[in-house]
């Protein structure tokens, strides 16, 4: 879902700032902050030099926010590599409730505490974005060219297998949750759109600065981040990411399902956590493909 845009905040922001000069005042007037995200007391140690964002895509439903996608976005200490680690929203971290239920009951702070407790991976920052923002960001880019791996129907849109142009409405329909059995997993569809957005963003750094400016404005207006990221720090972070490569994708392995919620595969999940702690996940991606 909108994890796409949140991933681009950390994976593509350096490209944006390198192409267009934006003032601190611009970020201040557009990027909203979320307070009280980080738990008190003991927390995991930071991996040397790396940064990890907990990113959540949300949909406003009946006056509350429903999480539709959750991921850890890990930026290597060298600031050249990014791994997006998808956490299935309807999975349990080893015991009930599910991640969706944790967020629904306690919001970002409860989710962050649950993820840190299960993974022992320190979360440095939090980023959140909603459906409306995702649609606006995609349209600001003029749409994207997506490589759809298999036919898919959702929310009034039909997608044939193969490369095709998606505007904001179509892209949103492609990544939204669906109860249809036998379809591609949400994480797989999110990867397709992350790649398409990143490709489009890279194309635009060499020209069309007006559209790039519109994209940046839509992005900063759609995203909320934790309140430890000041305006200045946000600009500095974006600039430090100007040399990042295309993101790599991992979905934390789960077991079970059926009538109950899937549960993380503890053995394989522990390997993901360990590599994140060591800032070495990029060297071990083949283990999870």
LUMVO-384656 format. One record per residue (C-alpha): residue number from 1; x, y, z; residue in one letter. Coordinates in steps of 0.2 Angstrom, whole numbers, plus 2048, in hexadecimal, padded with zeros to 3 digits. Each point is the difference from the previous one (the first is absolute). Last residue first. Layout:
# LUMVO-384656
+-----+-----+-----+-----+------+
!  nr !  c1 !  c2 !  c3 ! rest !
+-----+-----+-----+-----+------+
! NUM !   X !   Y !   Z !    a !
...
+-----+-----+-----+-----+------+
# end
This chain:
# LUMVO-384656
+-----+-----+-----+-----+------+
!  nr !  c1 !  c2 !  c3 ! rest !
+-----+-----+-----+-----+------+
! 289 ! 847 ! 7B4 ! 7F6 !    x !
! 288 ! 803 ! 801 ! 812 !    x !
! 287 ! 812 ! 7F8 ! 801 !    x !
! 286 ! 805 ! 809 ! 7F0 !    x !
! 285 ! 7FF ! 811 ! 809 !    x !
! 284 ! 80F ! 7FC ! 80B !    x !
! 283 ! 80C ! 80D ! 7FC !    x !
! 282 ! 7F4 ! 80E ! 801 !    x !
! 281 ! 7FA ! 7FA ! 811 !    x !
! 280 ! 811 ! 805 ! 807 !    x !
! 279 ! 7FD ! 80F ! 80C !    x !
! 278 ! 804 ! 7F4 ! 80E !    x !
! 277 ! 7EF ! 803 ! 809 !    x !
! 276 ! 7F8 ! 7FF ! 7EF !    x !
! 275 ! 808 ! 7EF ! 7FD !    x !
! 274 ! 7FB ! 7FA ! 811 !    x !
! 273 ! 7EE ! 805 ! 7FD !    x !
! 272 ! 7FF ! 7F7 ! 7F0 !    x !
! 271 ! 808 ! 7F1 ! 807 !    x !
! 270 ! 7F4 ! 800 ! 80E !    x !
! 269 ! 7F2 ! 800 ! 7F4 !    x !
! 268 ! 806 ! 7F0 ! 7F8 !    x !
! 267 ! 800 ! 7F7 ! 811 !    x !
! 266 ! 7F0 ! 808 ! 807 !    x !
! 265 ! 7F5 ! 7FE ! 7F1 !    x !
! 264 ! 7F5 ! 80E ! 804 !    x !
! 263 ! 7EE ! 7FB ! 803 !    x !
! 262 ! 7F1 ! 800 ! 7F4 !    x !
! 261 ! 7EF ! 805 ! 807 !    x !
! 260 ! 7F4 ! 7F2 ! 803 !    x !
! 259 ! 7F4 ! 7F6 ! 7F5 !    x !
! 258 ! 80D ! 7FC ! 7F3 !    x !
! 257 ! 810 ! 809 ! 805 !    x !
! 256 ! 80F ! 7F7 ! 805 !    x !
! 255 ! 812 ! 805 ! 7FD !    x !
! 254 ! 808 ! 811 ! 7FD !    x !
! 253 ! 810 ! 806 ! 7F8 !    x !
! 252 ! 804 ! 813 ! 801 !    x !
! 251 ! 7FE ! 807 ! 7EE !    x !
! 250 ! 810 ! 806 ! 7F9 !    x !
! 249 ! 803 ! 80E ! 7F3 !    x !
! 248 ! 80F ! 809 ! 7F9 !    x !
! 247 ! 7FF ! 812 ! 7FD !    x !
! 246 ! 808 ! 808 ! 7F0 !    x !
! 245 ! 811 ! 809 ! 805 !    x !
! 244 ! 802 ! 80E ! 80D !    x !
! 243 ! 80C ! 80E ! 7FA !    x !
! 242 ! 7F6 ! 80F ! 805 !    x !
! 241 ! 7FB ! 7F8 ! 811 !    x !
! 240 ! 80B ! 80D ! 80B !    x !
! 239 ! 7F6 ! 80E ! 7F7 !    x !
! 238 ! 7EF ! 7F9 ! 806 !    x !
! 237 ! 807 ! 7FE ! 812 !    x !
! 236 ! 807 ! 812 ! 800 !    x !
! 235 ! 7EE ! 806 ! 7FB !    x !
! 234 ! 7F8 ! 7F6 ! 80D !    x !
! 233 ! 80C ! 806 ! 80D !    x !
! 232 ! 7FD ! 812 ! 7FC !    x !
! 231 ! 7ED ! 7FE ! 801 !    x !
! 230 ! 802 ! 7F6 ! 811 !    x !
! 229 ! 7FF ! 7ED ! 800 !    x !
! 228 ! 7FC ! 7FC ! 812 !    x !
! 227 ! 7EE ! 804 ! 7FD !    x !
! 226 ! 7FD ! 7EF ! 7F7 !    x !
! 225 ! 7FB ! 801 ! 7EE !    x !
! 224 ! 7F0 ! 804 ! 7F6 !    x !
! 223 ! 7FF ! 7FF ! 7ED !    x !
! 222 ! 7F4 ! 806 ! 7F4 !    x !
! 221 ! 804 ! 812 ! 7FF !    x !
! 220 ! 813 ! 7FD ! 7FE !    x !
! 219 ! 7FC ! 7F4 ! 7F2 !    x !
! 218 ! 7F4 ! 80B ! 7F6 !    x !
! 217 ! 80C ! 80F ! 801 !    x !
! 216 ! 80E ! 7F4 ! 7FA !    x !
! 215 ! 7F6 ! 7FA ! 7F2 !    x !
! 214 ! 7FB ! 812 ! 7FB !    x !
! 213 ! 812 ! 805 ! 800 !    x !
! 212 ! 805 ! 7F1 ! 7F6 !    x !
! 211 ! 7F2 ! 805 ! 7F3 !    x !
! 210 ! 808 ! 811 ! 7FF !    x !
! 209 ! 812 ! 7F9 ! 7FF !    x !
! 208 ! 7FC ! 7F6 ! 7F0 !    x !
! 207 ! 812 ! 7FB ! 7FE !    x !
! 206 ! 80E ! 7F4 ! 806 !    x !
! 205 ! 7F9 ! 7FC ! 810 !    x !
! 204 ! 7F0 ! 7FB ! 7F8 !    x !
! 203 ! 805 ! 7EF ! 7F9 !    x !
! 202 ! 806 ! 7FB ! 812 !    x !
! 201 ! 7EF ! 804 ! 807 !    x !
! 200 ! 7F7 ! 7F6 ! 7F3 !    x !
! 199 ! 80B ! 7F1 ! 803 !    x !
! 198 ! 7FD ! 802 ! 813 !    x !
! 197 ! 7ED ! 801 ! 7FE !    x !
! 196 ! 800 ! 7F0 ! 7F5 !    x !
! 195 ! 80B ! 7F7 ! 80C !    x !
! 194 ! 7F6 ! 805 ! 80F !    x !
! 193 ! 7F0 ! 7FB ! 7F6 !    x !
! 192 ! 806 ! 7EE ! 7FC !    x !
! 191 ! 806 ! 7FE ! 812 !    x !
! 190 ! 7EF ! 805 ! 807 !    x !
! 189 ! 7F8 ! 7F3 ! 7F5 !    x !
! 188 ! 80B ! 7F2 ! 807 !    x !
! 187 ! 7FD ! 806 ! 812 !    x !
! 186 ! 7ED ! 7FF ! 7FD !    x !
! 185 ! 802 ! 7EE ! 7FA !    x !
! 184 ! 7FA ! 7FC ! 7EE !    x !
! 183 ! 7EF ! 7F9 ! 7FF !    x !
! 182 ! 7FA ! 7EE ! 805 !    x !
! 181 ! 7F3 ! 806 ! 80C !    x !
! 180 ! 7F7 ! 811 ! 7FE !    x !
! 179 ! 7FE ! 809 ! 810 !    x !
! 178 ! 809 ! 80F ! 7F9 !    x !
! 177 ! 80C ! 80D ! 807 !    x !
! 176 ! 805 ! 80F ! 7F6 !    x !
! 175 ! 80F ! 7FF ! 7F5 !    x !
! 174 ! 7F9 ! 7FF ! 7EF !    x !
! 173 ! 7F1 ! 80C ! 804 !    x !
! 172 ! 80C ! 80D ! 805 !    x !
! 171 ! 80A ! 7FF ! 7F0 !    x !
! 170 ! 7F0 ! 801 ! 7F6 !    x !
! 169 ! 7FA ! 810 ! 809 !    x !
! 168 ! 811 ! 808 ! 7FF !    x !
! 167 ! 803 ! 7FC ! 7ED !    x !
! 166 ! 807 ! 7EF ! 7FB !    x !
! 165 ! 809 ! 7FD ! 7EF !    x !
! 164 ! 803 ! 7EE ! 7FB !    x !
! 163 ! 80D ! 7F3 ! 800 !    x !
! 162 ! 7FA ! 7EE ! 800 !    x !
! 161 ! 7F2 ! 7F5 ! 808 !    x !
! 160 ! 7EF ! 809 ! 7FD !    x !
! 159 ! 7F9 ! 80B ! 80E !    x !
! 158 ! 7ED ! 803 ! 802 !    x !
! 157 ! 7FA ! 80E ! 80B !    x !
! 156 ! 7EF ! 802 ! 808 !    x !
! 155 ! 807 ! 7FF ! 812 !    x !
! 154 ! 80B ! 7F1 ! 7FC !    x !
! 153 ! 804 ! 7F4 ! 7F2 !    x !
! 152 ! 811 ! 7F7 ! 7FD !    x !
! 151 ! 809 ! 7F8 ! 7F1 !    x !
! 150 ! 811 ! 7FA ! 805 !    x !
! 149 ! 812 ! 808 ! 800 !    x !
! 148 ! 7FB ! 812 ! 7FE !    x !
! 147 ! 80F ! 80A ! 7FA !    x !
! 146 ! 7FB ! 812 ! 804 !    x !
! 145 ! 803 ! 810 ! 7F6 !    x !
! 144 ! 7FC ! 80E ! 80B !    x !
! 143 ! 7F4 ! 80F ! 801 !    x !
! 142 ! 803 ! 812 ! 7FB !    x !
! 141 ! 80C ! 802 ! 80F !    x !
! 140 ! 7F3 ! 80B ! 809 !    x !
! 139 ! 7F3 ! 7F3 ! 7FC !    x !
! 138 ! 80A ! 7F3 ! 80A !    x !
! 137 ! 802 ! 80C ! 80F !    x !
! 136 ! 7EE ! 805 ! 800 !    x !
! 135 ! 7FA ! 7EE ! 801 !    x !
! 134 ! 80C ! 7FC ! 80E !    x !
! 133 ! 7FB ! 80F ! 80A !    x !
! 132 ! 7EE ! 7FC ! 7FF !    x !
! 131 ! 804 ! 7EE ! 806 !    x !
! 130 ! 80A ! 805 ! 80F !    x !
! 129 ! 812 ! 802 ! 806 !    x !
! 128 ! 80A ! 7FC ! 80F !    x !
! 127 ! 812 ! 801 ! 805 !    x !
! 126 ! 809 ! 7FC ! 810 !    x !
! 125 ! 812 ! 802 ! 805 !    x !
! 124 ! 80F ! 7F7 ! 808 !    x !
! 123 ! 7F8 ! 7EF ! 802 !    x !
! 122 ! 80C ! 7F5 ! 809 !    x !
! 121 ! 800 ! 7EE ! 7FB !    x !
! 120 ! 7FD ! 7F4 ! 80F !    x !
! 119 ! 7F4 ! 7F7 ! 7F4 !    x !
! 118 ! 7F1 ! 7FC ! 80C !    x !
! 117 ! 802 ! 80E ! 80C !    x !
! 116 ! 804 ! 80D ! 7F3 !    x !
! 115 ! 7F1 ! 7FB ! 7F6 !    x !
! 114 ! 7F4 ! 800 ! 80F !    x !
! 113 ! 807 ! 811 ! 806 !    x !
! 112 ! 7FE ! 808 ! 7EF !    x !
! 111 ! 7EE ! 7F9 ! 7FE !    x !
! 110 ! 7FB ! 807 ! 811 !    x !
! 109 ! 808 ! 811 ! 7FD !    x !
! 108 ! 7F8 ! 801 ! 7EE !    x !
! 107 ! 7EE ! 7FD ! 806 !    x !
! 106 ! 7FB ! 7F7 ! 810 !    x !
! 105 ! 7F0 ! 7F5 ! 7FC !    x !
! 104 ! 800 ! 802 ! 7ED !    x !
! 103 ! 813 ! 7FE ! 7FF !    x !
! 102 ! 800 ! 7F0 ! 80A !    x !
! 101 ! 7F1 ! 7F9 ! 7F6 !    x !
! 100 ! 808 ! 803 ! 7EF !    x !
!  99 ! 810 ! 7F8 ! 807 !    x !
!  98 ! 7F6 ! 7F1 ! 805 !    x !
!  97 ! 7FB ! 7FC ! 812 !    x !
!  96 ! 805 ! 7F3 ! 805 !    x !
!  95 ! 811 ! 7F7 ! 802 !    x !
!  94 ! 810 ! 7FE ! 7F6 !    x !
!  93 ! 800 ! 810 ! 7F7 !    x !
!  92 ! 7EF ! 7FD ! 7F9 !    x !
!  91 ! 7FC ! 802 ! 7EE !    x !
!  90 ! 7F2 ! 80A ! 7F9 !    x !
!  89 ! 80A ! 80F ! 7FB !    x !
!  88 ! 80E ! 7F6 ! 7F8 !    x !
!  87 ! 811 ! 808 ! 804 !    x !
!  86 ! 809 ! 806 ! 7F0 !    x !
!  85 ! 813 ! 802 ! 802 !    x !
!  84 ! 805 ! 80E ! 7F4 !    x !
!  83 ! 813 ! 800 ! 7FE !    x !
!  82 ! 80A ! 80F ! 7FB !    x !
!  81 ! 812 ! 802 ! 7FB !    x !
!  80 ! 80C ! 80F ! 7FD !    x !
!  79 ! 7FF ! 809 ! 810 !    x !
!  78 ! 810 ! 7F7 ! 806 !    x !
!  77 ! 7F7 ! 7FC ! 811 !    x !
!  76 ! 7F3 ! 7F7 ! 7F6 !    x !
!  75 ! 7EE ! 807 ! 7FF !    x !
!  74 ! 7F3 ! 7F4 ! 807 !    x !
!  73 ! 7EE ! 802 ! 7FC !    x !
!  72 ! 7F5 ! 7F6 ! 80C !    x !
!  71 ! 7EF ! 7FC ! 7F9 !    x !
!  70 ! 7EE ! 801 ! 803 !    x !
!  69 ! 7F1 ! 801 ! 7F4 !    x !
!  68 ! 7ED ! 802 ! 801 !    x !
!  67 ! 800 ! 808 ! 811 !    x !
!  66 ! 7EE ! 807 ! 804 !    x !
!  65 ! 800 ! 811 ! 807 !    x !
!  64 ! 7F0 ! 806 ! 80A !    x !
!  63 ! 7F1 ! 80A ! 7FD !    x !
!  62 ! 7F6 ! 7F3 ! 7F7 !    x !
!  61 ! 80E ! 7FB ! 7F5 !    x !
!  60 ! 80F ! 80A ! 7FB !    x !
!  59 ! 80C ! 7F5 ! 7F7 !    x !
!  58 ! 812 ! 7FE ! 806 !    x !
!  57 ! 811 ! 7FB ! 7F8 !    x !
!  56 ! 80D ! 7FE ! 80E !    x !
!  55 ! 813 ! 802 ! 800 !    x !
!  54 ! 80B ! 7FB ! 80F !    x !
!  53 ! 810 ! 809 ! 7FA !    x !
!  52 ! 812 ! 7F8 ! 803 !    x !
!  51 ! 810 ! 80A ! 7FF !    x !
!  50 ! 812 ! 7F9 ! 7FF !    x !
!  49 ! 80F ! 807 ! 808 !    x !
!  48 ! 804 ! 7F1 ! 80B !    x !
!  47 ! 7F0 ! 7F7 ! 803 !    x !
!  46 ! 7F7 ! 809 ! 80E !    x !
!  45 ! 7FE ! 7F7 ! 811 !    x !
!  44 ! 7EF ! 7F9 ! 804 !    x !
!  43 ! 7F5 ! 80A ! 80D !    x !
!  42 ! 7FF ! 801 ! 813 !    x !
!  41 ! 7F4 ! 80C ! 807 !    x !
!  40 ! 7F4 ! 80C ! 7F8 !    x !
!  39 ! 7F7 ! 7FC ! 7F0 !    x !
!  38 ! 802 ! 80A ! 7F0 !    x !
!  37 ! 7F1 ! 807 ! 7F7 !    x !
!  36 ! 7FA ! 80E ! 80C !    x !
!  35 ! 7FE ! 80D ! 7F2 !    x !
!  34 ! 7FC ! 7FE ! 7EE !    x !
!  33 ! 805 ! 80E ! 7F5 !    x !
!  32 ! 7F9 ! 808 ! 7F0 !    x !
!  31 ! 80B ! 804 ! 7F1 !    x !
!  30 ! 7F9 ! 80E ! 7F6 !    x !
!  29 ! 803 ! 811 ! 808 !    x !
!  28 ! 811 ! 7FB ! 808 !    x !
!  27 ! 806 ! 7F7 ! 7F0 !    x !
!  26 ! 7FE ! 810 ! 7F6 !    x !
!  25 ! 807 ! 80B ! 80E !    x !
!  24 ! 810 ! 7F5 ! 800 !    x !
!  23 ! 802 ! 806 ! 7EE !    x !
!  22 ! 7FF ! 7F4 ! 7F0 !    x !
!  21 ! 80D ! 800 ! 7F3 !    x !
!  20 ! 7FC ! 7F4 ! 7F2 !    x !
!  19 ! 80A ! 7F2 ! 7F8 !    x !
!  18 ! 80B ! 7FB ! 80E !    x !
!  17 ! 7F2 ! 802 ! 80D !    x !
!  16 ! 7F5 ! 7F4 ! 7F6 !    x !
!  15 ! 80D ! 7F3 ! 7FD !    x !
!  14 ! 804 ! 800 ! 812 !    x !
!  13 ! 7EE ! 7FD ! 804 !    x !
!  12 ! 800 ! 7F0 ! 7F6 !    x !
!  11 ! 803 ! 7F2 ! 80C !    x !
!  10 ! 7FB ! 808 ! 810 !    x !
!   9 ! 7F0 ! 809 ! 7FB !    x !
!   8 ! 7FE ! 7F4 ! 7F2 !    x !
!   7 ! 7FD ! 7F2 ! 80C !    x !
!   6 ! 7F2 ! 80B ! 808 !    x !
!   5 ! 7F9 ! 802 ! 7EE !    x !
!   4 ! 7FF ! 7ED ! 7FD !    x !
!   3 ! 7FA ! 7FC ! 811 !    x !
!   2 ! 7F1 ! 808 ! 7F9 !    x !
!   1 ! 7F9 ! 7EF ! 7FC !    x !
+-----+-----+-----+-----+------+
# end
